[in-house]
Amino acid sequence: MPSVPPFSRSESIKDYEAQCKPIEWQERRTKTADGVDIALAVSSVTGSKPTTSETRKHIAVIYFQGNGGSLPARLPALSSVLRKLQQDAPSLTTYTFVGLSYRGFWTSRGRPSELGIGLDAAAAINYALAESPAPTTKRPTSLVLWGQSIGAGVATSAAAALSSTEHGAMRGRACQPSGAQEISGLLLETPFVSIRAMLTTIYPQKWLPYRYLGPFLRNHWDSRLALQRIGASSTPSPKLLILQAANDELVPNSQSSDLEKICQNLQMNVERRVVSNALHNEVTAKPQGRLEVVSFLQSFG
Protein backbone atom coordinates (compact mmCIF):
# COMPACT_ATOMS: atom_id res chain seq x y z
CA MET A 1 0.00 0.00 0.00
CA PRO A 2 2.33 2.74 -1.26
CA SER A 3 0.03 5.66 -0.35
CA VAL A 4 -1.05 4.50 3.10
CA PRO A 5 -1.02 6.53 5.28
CA PRO A 6 -2.04 9.49 3.11
CA PHE A 7 0.77 11.75 1.86
CA SER A 8 3.44 9.18 2.77
CA ARG A 9 4.86 9.40 -0.75
CA SER A 10 5.58 13.11 -0.22
CA GLU A 11 7.66 12.52 2.91
CA SER A 12 11.37 13.28 2.82
CA ILE A 13 14.45 12.15 4.72
CA LYS A 14 14.71 15.68 6.12
CA ASP A 15 11.33 15.24 7.85
CA TYR A 16 12.96 12.67 10.15
CA GLU A 17 16.43 14.19 10.35
CA ALA A 18 16.14 15.23 14.00
CA GLN A 19 14.98 11.75 15.08
CA CYS A 20 17.89 10.11 13.26
CA LYS A 21 20.75 12.27 14.59
CA PRO A 22 23.67 11.88 14.62
CA ILE A 23 23.08 9.31 11.85
CA GLU A 24 22.88 10.94 8.44
CA TRP A 25 20.94 9.48 5.50
CA GLN A 26 21.21 10.26 1.82
CA GLU A 27 18.68 9.57 -0.92
CA ARG A 28 20.23 7.74 -3.84
CA ARG A 29 18.78 6.55 -7.15
CA THR A 30 19.41 3.43 -9.19
CA LYS A 31 17.89 1.66 -12.19
CA THR A 32 16.44 -1.84 -12.20
CA ALA A 33 17.03 -4.43 -14.91
CA ASP A 34 13.75 -3.38 -16.58
CA GLY A 35 14.68 0.31 -16.48
CA VAL A 36 12.61 1.52 -13.51
CA ASP A 37 14.10 4.37 -11.48
CA ILE A 38 13.95 3.54 -7.76
CA ALA A 39 14.93 5.36 -4.58
CA LEU A 40 17.30 4.18 -1.87
CA ALA A 41 18.15 5.61 1.55
CA VAL A 42 21.81 5.07 2.39
CA SER A 43 23.85 5.58 5.57
CA SER A 44 27.20 4.32 6.79
CA VAL A 45 28.94 4.26 10.17
CA THR A 46 32.31 3.04 11.41
CA GLY A 47 32.83 1.63 14.89
CA SER A 48 34.49 3.73 17.59
CA LYS A 49 36.03 1.09 19.87
CA PRO A 50 39.82 0.67 19.75
CA THR A 51 40.99 -2.66 18.38
CA THR A 52 44.27 -4.52 17.95
CA SER A 53 43.02 -6.21 14.80
CA GLU A 54 44.48 -5.15 11.46
CA THR A 55 41.54 -6.53 9.47
CA ARG A 56 39.08 -4.02 8.10
CA LYS A 57 35.56 -5.38 7.79
CA HIS A 58 32.57 -4.09 5.86
CA ILE A 59 29.00 -5.24 6.47
CA ALA A 60 26.44 -4.19 3.86
CA VAL A 61 22.85 -4.44 5.11
CA ILE A 62 19.98 -4.24 2.61
CA TYR A 63 16.68 -3.33 4.30
CA PHE A 64 13.34 -4.38 2.80
CA GLN A 65 10.39 -2.56 4.38
CA GLY A 66 6.95 -3.89 5.19
CA ASN A 67 3.79 -3.11 3.24
CA GLY A 68 2.45 0.42 3.52
CA GLY A 69 4.05 3.77 4.20
CA SER A 70 7.32 5.21 3.00
CA LEU A 71 10.95 4.49 3.73
CA PRO A 72 11.77 7.80 5.53
CA ALA A 73 9.38 6.94 8.38
CA ARG A 74 11.45 3.84 9.09
CA LEU A 75 14.79 5.64 9.25
CA PRO A 76 14.61 6.62 12.96
CA ALA A 77 14.33 2.93 13.94
CA LEU A 78 17.18 1.98 11.60
CA SER A 79 19.20 4.88 12.99
CA SER A 80 18.84 3.56 16.53
CA VAL A 81 20.47 0.33 15.36
CA LEU A 82 23.25 2.21 13.56
CA ARG A 83 23.95 4.36 16.63
CA LYS A 84 24.45 1.26 18.75
CA LEU A 85 26.65 -0.37 16.12
CA GLN A 86 28.77 2.77 15.88
CA GLN A 87 29.14 2.86 19.66
CA ASP A 88 30.07 -0.79 20.15
CA ALA A 89 31.82 -1.90 16.95
CA PRO A 90 35.62 -1.99 16.52
CA SER A 91 37.15 1.02 14.77
CA LEU A 92 38.03 -1.00 11.66
CA THR A 93 34.44 -2.23 11.11
CA THR A 94 32.07 -0.30 8.85
CA TYR A 95 28.33 -0.87 8.48
CA THR A 96 26.48 0.43 5.44
CA PHE A 97 22.67 0.36 5.42
CA VAL A 98 20.82 0.54 2.11
CA GLY A 99 17.05 0.91 2.50
CA LEU A 100 15.05 0.00 -0.59
CA SER A 101 11.92 1.88 -1.62
CA TYR A 102 9.98 -0.51 -3.83
CA ARG A 103 8.66 0.66 -7.19
CA GLY A 104 5.55 2.75 -6.66
CA PHE A 105 6.58 3.53 -3.06
CA TRP A 106 7.93 6.90 -1.83
CA THR A 107 9.73 8.55 -4.78
CA SER A 108 10.35 5.35 -6.75
CA ARG A 109 8.74 5.12 -10.17
CA GLY A 110 6.66 2.27 -11.55
CA ARG A 111 3.89 0.10 -10.11
CA PRO A 112 4.51 -2.58 -7.47
CA SER A 113 4.27 -6.29 -8.27
CA GLU A 114 6.08 -9.36 -6.95
CA LEU A 115 8.16 -9.72 -10.11
CA GLY A 116 8.97 -6.02 -10.20
CA ILE A 117 9.92 -5.84 -6.52
CA GLY A 118 12.22 -8.81 -7.09
CA LEU A 119 14.02 -6.73 -9.72
CA ASP A 120 14.12 -3.81 -7.26
CA ALA A 121 15.78 -6.06 -4.66
CA ALA A 122 18.41 -7.19 -7.17
CA ALA A 123 19.12 -3.55 -8.11
CA ALA A 124 19.54 -2.57 -4.44
CA ILE A 125 21.96 -5.43 -3.87
CA ASN A 126 23.93 -4.50 -6.99
CA TYR A 127 24.09 -0.89 -5.78
CA ALA A 128 25.30 -1.85 -2.31
CA LEU A 129 28.00 -4.15 -3.61
CA ALA A 130 29.15 -1.71 -6.28
CA GLU A 131 29.53 0.97 -3.60
CA SER A 132 31.39 -1.36 -1.22
CA PRO A 133 35.14 -0.99 -0.75
CA ALA A 134 37.36 -2.85 -3.19
CA PRO A 135 37.73 -6.47 -2.03
CA THR A 136 40.98 -7.48 -0.36
CA THR A 137 41.90 -10.21 2.07
CA LYS A 138 42.13 -7.50 4.72
CA ARG A 139 38.73 -5.96 3.95
CA PRO A 140 36.10 -8.62 3.28
CA THR A 141 32.47 -7.61 2.77
CA SER A 142 29.56 -9.44 4.38
CA LEU A 143 26.11 -9.05 2.84
CA VAL A 144 23.06 -9.21 5.13
CA LEU A 145 19.43 -9.00 3.96
CA TRP A 146 16.94 -7.65 6.52
CA GLY A 147 13.23 -7.85 5.76
CA GLN A 148 10.29 -6.76 7.88
CA SER A 149 6.84 -8.34 7.45
CA ILE A 150 6.24 -8.69 3.69
CA GLY A 151 9.83 -7.47 3.30
CA ALA A 152 10.95 -10.76 4.85
CA GLY A 153 9.47 -12.48 1.80
CA VAL A 154 11.40 -10.08 -0.44
CA ALA A 155 14.60 -10.89 1.48
CA THR A 156 14.24 -14.67 1.26
CA SER A 157 13.31 -14.48 -2.44
CA ALA A 158 16.34 -12.27 -3.18
CA ALA A 159 18.62 -14.63 -1.28
CA ALA A 160 17.20 -17.60 -3.19
CA ALA A 161 17.77 -15.82 -6.50
CA LEU A 162 21.40 -15.14 -5.60
CA SER A 163 22.09 -18.67 -4.39
CA SER A 164 20.19 -20.51 -7.12
CA THR A 165 22.23 -22.06 -9.91
CA GLU A 166 19.76 -20.87 -12.53
CA HIS A 167 20.55 -17.29 -11.49
CA GLY A 168 24.28 -17.80 -11.73
CA ALA A 169 24.77 -15.02 -14.26
CA MET A 170 22.94 -12.51 -12.08
CA ARG A 171 24.86 -13.70 -9.05
CA GLY A 172 28.15 -13.12 -10.79
CA ARG A 173 27.27 -9.57 -11.81
CA ALA A 174 25.95 -8.75 -8.35
CA CYS A 175 28.89 -10.07 -6.39
CA GLN A 176 31.90 -9.14 -8.47
CA PRO A 177 32.05 -5.45 -7.43
CA SER A 178 32.68 -6.14 -3.74
CA GLY A 179 33.95 -9.69 -3.67
CA ALA A 180 31.04 -10.84 -1.50
CA GLN A 181 30.20 -14.20 -3.05
CA GLU A 182 27.26 -15.22 -0.90
CA ILE A 183 24.54 -13.87 1.37
CA SER A 184 26.07 -13.97 4.85
CA GLY A 185 22.92 -13.38 6.86
CA LEU A 186 19.13 -13.19 6.69
CA LEU A 187 17.22 -11.21 9.32
CA LEU A 188 13.49 -11.91 9.15
CA GLU A 189 11.46 -9.51 11.30
CA THR A 190 7.81 -10.44 11.96
CA PRO A 191 7.75 -12.71 8.89
CA PHE A 192 5.10 -15.04 7.51
CA VAL A 193 5.52 -18.30 5.60
CA SER A 194 3.59 -17.10 2.53
CA ILE A 195 0.47 -15.11 1.71
CA ARG A 196 -1.36 -18.36 1.05
CA ALA A 197 -0.31 -19.73 4.45
CA MET A 198 -1.59 -16.55 6.06
CA LEU A 199 -5.02 -17.10 4.48
CA THR A 200 -5.37 -20.62 5.86
CA THR A 201 -4.00 -19.62 9.27
CA ILE A 202 -6.23 -16.58 9.74
CA TYR A 203 -9.28 -18.31 8.24
CA PRO A 204 -9.06 -21.98 9.33
CA GLN A 205 -12.80 -22.58 8.94
CA LYS A 206 -13.36 -24.72 5.85
CA TRP A 207 -16.72 -23.11 5.19
CA LEU A 208 -15.15 -19.66 4.69
CA PRO A 209 -14.14 -18.84 1.10
CA TYR A 210 -10.91 -16.99 1.91
CA ARG A 211 -8.74 -20.07 2.45
CA TYR A 212 -9.50 -21.19 -1.11
CA LEU A 213 -8.24 -18.01 -2.78
CA GLY A 214 -4.65 -19.29 -3.11
CA PRO A 215 -4.88 -20.14 -6.84
CA PHE A 216 -6.11 -16.61 -7.55
CA LEU A 217 -3.34 -14.73 -5.75
CA ARG A 218 -1.25 -12.35 -7.85
CA ASN A 219 1.54 -12.16 -5.26
CA HIS A 220 2.74 -15.07 -3.14
CA TRP A 221 5.92 -14.09 -1.26
CA ASP A 222 6.55 -17.74 -0.45
CA SER A 223 9.43 -17.89 2.04
CA ARG A 224 9.03 -21.66 2.40
CA LEU A 225 9.81 -22.14 -1.29
CA ALA A 226 12.63 -19.57 -1.19
CA LEU A 227 14.28 -21.24 1.81
CA GLN A 228 14.00 -24.63 0.13
CA ARG A 229 15.78 -23.20 -2.93
CA ILE A 230 18.50 -21.80 -0.69
CA GLY A 231 18.85 -25.15 1.09
CA ALA A 232 19.09 -27.01 -2.21
CA SER A 233 21.81 -24.70 -3.52
CA SER A 234 25.46 -25.72 -3.59
CA THR A 235 26.37 -22.41 -1.93
CA PRO A 236 26.63 -22.16 1.87
CA SER A 237 23.36 -21.25 3.57
CA PRO A 238 23.25 -17.87 5.32
CA LYS A 239 22.93 -17.44 9.05
CA LEU A 240 19.29 -16.68 9.95
CA LEU A 241 17.60 -14.74 12.73
CA ILE A 242 13.80 -14.74 13.02
CA LEU A 243 12.38 -11.95 15.18
CA GLN A 244 8.83 -12.56 16.36
CA ALA A 245 6.65 -9.91 18.00
CA ALA A 246 5.08 -11.45 21.10
CA ASN A 247 1.84 -9.46 20.69
CA ASP A 248 1.72 -9.39 16.90
CA GLU A 249 -1.76 -8.27 15.93
CA LEU A 250 -1.31 -9.03 12.21
CA VAL A 251 0.79 -12.18 11.80
CA PRO A 252 -0.02 -15.25 13.94
CA ASN A 253 2.87 -16.48 16.09
CA SER A 254 2.70 -19.85 14.37
CA GLN A 255 4.14 -18.29 11.20
CA SER A 256 7.52 -17.57 12.80
CA SER A 257 7.71 -20.97 14.48
CA ASP A 258 6.78 -22.67 11.18
CA LEU A 259 9.59 -20.82 9.40
CA GLU A 260 12.00 -21.87 12.13
CA LYS A 261 11.01 -25.52 11.64
CA ILE A 262 11.45 -25.21 7.88
CA CYS A 263 14.99 -23.90 8.41
CA GLN A 264 15.78 -26.61 10.95
CA ASN A 265 14.57 -29.32 8.58
CA LEU A 266 16.91 -27.85 5.95
CA GLN A 267 19.74 -27.93 8.54
CA MET A 268 20.19 -24.18 8.38
CA ASN A 269 21.81 -22.11 11.11
CA VAL A 270 18.68 -20.44 12.49
CA GLU A 271 17.63 -18.79 15.73
CA ARG A 272 14.21 -17.42 16.68
CA ARG A 273 13.76 -14.69 19.26
CA VAL A 274 10.44 -13.45 20.67
CA VAL A 275 10.39 -9.74 21.51
CA SER A 276 8.25 -9.23 24.59
CA ASN A 277 5.27 -6.84 24.52
CA ALA A 278 5.90 -5.93 20.88
CA LEU A 279 3.21 -5.40 18.29
CA HIS A 280 3.82 -6.11 14.59
CA ASN A 281 5.68 -2.85 13.88
CA GLU A 282 7.29 -2.42 17.31
CA VAL A 283 10.16 -4.92 17.28
CA THR A 284 12.96 -2.38 16.79
CA ALA A 285 11.13 0.13 19.01
CA LYS A 286 11.69 -2.21 21.95
CA PRO A 287 15.17 -2.30 23.57
CA GLN A 288 15.17 -6.11 23.40
CA GLY A 289 14.41 -6.06 19.67
CA ARG A 290 17.11 -3.48 18.91
CA LEU A 291 19.69 -5.45 20.88
CA GLU A 292 18.78 -8.65 19.02
CA VAL A 293 19.30 -6.89 15.69
CA VAL A 294 22.57 -5.29 16.82
CA SER A 295 23.91 -8.56 18.21
CA PHE A 296 23.08 -10.39 14.96
CA LEU A 297 24.80 -7.76 12.81
CA GLN A 298 27.81 -7.64 15.12
CA SER A 299 28.31 -11.37 14.58
CA PHE A 300 29.50 -10.55 11.05
CA GLY A 301 32.01 -7.98 12.24
C-alpha positions in Angstrom: 0.0 0.0 0.0 2.3 2.7 -1.3 0.0 5.7 -0.4 -1.1 4.5 3.1 -1.0 6.5 5.3 -2.0 9.5 3.1 0.8 11.8 1.9 3.4 9.2 2.8 4.9 9.4 -0.8 5.6 13.1 -0.2 7.7 12.5 2.9 11.4 13.3 2.8 14.4 12.2 4.7 14.7 15.7 6.1 11.3 15.2 7.9 13.0 12.7 10.1 16.4 14.2 10.4 16.1 15.2 14.0 15.0 11.7 15.1 17.9 10.1 13.3 20.8 12.3 14.6 23.7 11.9 14.6 23.1 9.3 11.9 22.9 10.9 8.4 20.9 9.5 5.5 21.2 10.3 1.8 18.7 9.6 -0.9 20.2 7.7 -3.8 18.8 6.6 -7.2 19.4 3.4 -9.2 17.9 1.7 -12.2 16.4 -1.8 -12.2 17.0 -4.4 -14.9 13.8 -3.4 -16.6 14.7 0.3 -16.5 12.6 1.5 -13.5 14.1 4.4 -11.5 14.0 3.5 -7.8 14.9 5.4 -4.6 17.3 4.2 -1.9 18.1 5.6 1.6 21.8 5.1 2.4 23.8 5.6 5.6 27.2 4.3 6.8 28.9 4.3 10.2 32.3 3.0 11.4 32.8 1.6 14.9 34.5 3.7 17.6 36.0 1.1 19.9 39.8 0.7 19.8 41.0 -2.7 18.4 44.3 -4.5 17.9 43.0 -6.2 14.8 44.5 -5.2 11.5 41.5 -6.5 9.5 39.1 -4.0 8.1 35.6 -5.4 7.8 32.6 -4.1 5.9 29.0 -5.2 6.5 26.4 -4.2 3.9 22.8 -4.4 5.1 20.0 -4.2 2.6 16.7 -3.3 4.3 13.3 -4.4 2.8 10.4 -2.6 4.4 6.9 -3.9 5.2 3.8 -3.1 3.2 2.5 0.4 3.5 4.1 3.8 4.2 7.3 5.2 3.0 11.0 4.5 3.7 11.8 7.8 5.5 9.4 6.9 8.4 11.4 3.8 9.1 14.8 5.6 9.2 14.6 6.6 13.0 14.3 2.9 13.9 17.2 2.0 11.6 19.2 4.9 13.0 18.8 3.6 16.5 20.5 0.3 15.4 23.3 2.2 13.6 24.0 4.4 16.6 24.4 1.3 18.8 26.7 -0.4 16.1 28.8 2.8 15.9 29.1 2.9 19.7 30.1 -0.8 20.1 31.8 -1.9 16.9 35.6 -2.0 16.5 37.2 1.0 14.8 38.0 -1.0 11.7 34.4 -2.2 11.1 32.1 -0.3 8.8 28.3 -0.9 8.5 26.5 0.4 5.4 22.7 0.4 5.4 20.8 0.5 2.1 17.0 0.9 2.5 15.0 0.0 -0.6 11.9 1.9 -1.6 10.0 -0.5 -3.8 8.7 0.7 -7.2 5.5 2.8 -6.7 6.6 3.5 -3.1 7.9 6.9 -1.8 9.7 8.5 -4.8 10.3 5.3 -6.7 8.7 5.1 -10.2 6.7 2.3 -11.6 3.9 0.1 -10.1 4.5 -2.6 -7.5 4.3 -6.3 -8.3 6.1 -9.4 -7.0 8.2 -9.7 -10.1 9.0 -6.0 -10.2 9.9 -5.8 -6.5 12.2 -8.8 -7.1 14.0 -6.7 -9.7 14.1 -3.8 -7.3 15.8 -6.1 -4.7 18.4 -7.2 -7.2 19.1 -3.6 -8.1 19.5 -2.6 -4.4 22.0 -5.4 -3.9 23.9 -4.5 -7.0 24.1 -0.9 -5.8 25.3 -1.8 -2.3 28.0 -4.2 -3.6 29.2 -1.7 -6.3 29.5 1.0 -3.6 31.4 -1.4 -1.2 35.1 -1.0 -0.7 37.4 -2.9 -3.2 37.7 -6.5 -2.0 41.0 -7.5 -0.4 41.9 -10.2 2.1 42.1 -7.5 4.7 38.7 -6.0 3.9 36.1 -8.6 3.3 32.5 -7.6 2.8 29.6 -9.4 4.4 26.1 -9.1 2.8 23.1 -9.2 5.1 19.4 -9.0 4.0 16.9 -7.6 6.5 13.2 -7.8 5.8 10.3 -6.8 7.9 6.8 -8.3 7.4 6.2 -8.7 3.7 9.8 -7.5 3.3 11.0 -10.8 4.8 9.5 -12.5 1.8 11.4 -10.1 -0.4 14.6 -10.9 1.5 14.2 -14.7 1.3 13.3 -14.5 -2.4 16.3 -12.3 -3.2 18.6 -14.6 -1.3 17.2 -17.6 -3.2 17.8 -15.8 -6.5 21.4 -15.1 -5.6 22.1 -18.7 -4.4 20.2 -20.5 -7.1 22.2 -22.1 -9.9 19.8 -20.9 -12.5 20.6 -17.3 -11.5 24.3 -17.8 -11.7 24.8 -15.0 -14.3 22.9 -12.5 -12.1 24.9 -13.7 -9.1 28.1 -13.1 -10.8 27.3 -9.6 -11.8 26.0 -8.8 -8.4 28.9 -10.1 -6.4 31.9 -9.1 -8.5 32.0 -5.4 -7.4 32.7 -6.1 -3.7 34.0 -9.7 -3.7 31.0 -10.8 -1.5 30.2 -14.2 -3.0 27.3 -15.2 -0.9 24.5 -13.9 1.4 26.1 -14.0 4.9 22.9 -13.4 6.9 19.1 -13.2 6.7 17.2 -11.2 9.3 13.5 -11.9 9.2 11.5 -9.5 11.3 7.8 -10.4 12.0 7.8 -12.7 8.9 5.1 -15.0 7.5 5.5 -18.3 5.6 3.6 -17.1 2.5 0.5 -15.1 1.7 -1.4 -18.4 1.0 -0.3 -19.7 4.4 -1.6 -16.5 6.1 -5.0 -17.1 4.5 -5.4 -20.6 5.9 -4.0 -19.6 9.3 -6.2 -16.6 9.7 -9.3 -18.3 8.2 -9.1 -22.0 9.3 -12.8 -22.6 8.9 -13.4 -24.7 5.9 -16.7 -23.1 5.2 -15.1 -19.7 4.7 -14.1 -18.8 1.1 -10.9 -17.0 1.9 -8.7 -20.1 2.5 -9.5 -21.2 -1.1 -8.2 -18.0 -2.8 -4.7 -19.3 -3.1 -4.9 -20.1 -6.8 -6.1 -16.6 -7.6 -3.3 -14.7 -5.7 -1.3 -12.3 -7.8 1.5 -12.2 -5.3 2.7 -15.1 -3.1 5.9 -14.1 -1.3 6.5 -17.7 -0.5 9.4 -17.9 2.0 9.0 -21.7 2.4 9.8 -22.1 -1.3 12.6 -19.6 -1.2 14.3 -21.2 1.8 14.0 -24.6 0.1 15.8 -23.2 -2.9 18.5 -21.8 -0.7 18.8 -25.1 1.1 19.1 -27.0 -2.2 21.8 -24.7 -3.5 25.5 -25.7 -3.6 26.4 -22.4 -1.9 26.6 -22.2 1.9 23.4 -21.3 3.6 23.2 -17.9 5.3 22.9 -17.4 9.1 19.3 -16.7 9.9 17.6 -14.7 12.7 13.8 -14.7 13.0 12.4 -11.9 15.2 8.8 -12.6 16.4 6.6 -9.9 18.0 5.1 -11.4 21.1 1.8 -9.5 20.7 1.7 -9.4 16.9 -1.8 -8.3 15.9 -1.3 -9.0 12.2 0.8 -12.2 11.8 0.0 -15.2 13.9 2.9 -16.5 16.1 2.7 -19.9 14.4 4.1 -18.3 11.2 7.5 -17.6 12.8 7.7 -21.0 14.5 6.8 -22.7 11.2 9.6 -20.8 9.4 12.0 -21.9 12.1 11.0 -25.5 11.6 11.4 -25.2 7.9 15.0 -23.9 8.4 15.8 -26.6 11.0 14.6 -29.3 8.6 16.9 -27.9 5.9 19.7 -27.9 8.5 20.2 -24.2 8.4 21.8 -22.1 11.1 18.7 -20.4 12.5 17.6 -18.8 15.7 14.2 -17.4 16.7 13.8 -14.7 19.3 10.4 -13.5 20.7 10.4 -9.7 21.5 8.2 -9.2 24.6 5.3 -6.8 24.5 5.9 -5.9 20.9 3.2 -5.4 18.3 3.8 -6.1 14.6 5.7 -2.8 13.9 7.3 -2.4 17.3 10.2 -4.9 17.3 13.0 -2.4 16.8 11.1 0.1 19.0 11.7 -2.2 22.0 15.2 -2.3 23.6 15.2 -6.1 23.4 14.4 -6.1 19.7 17.1 -3.5 18.9 19.7 -5.4 20.9 18.8 -8.7 19.0 19.3 -6.9 15.7 22.6 -5.3 16.8 23.9 -8.6 18.2 23.1 -10.4 15.0 24.8 -7.8 12.8 27.8 -7.6 15.1 28.3 -11.4 14.6 29.5 -10.6 11.0 32.0 -8.0 12.2 
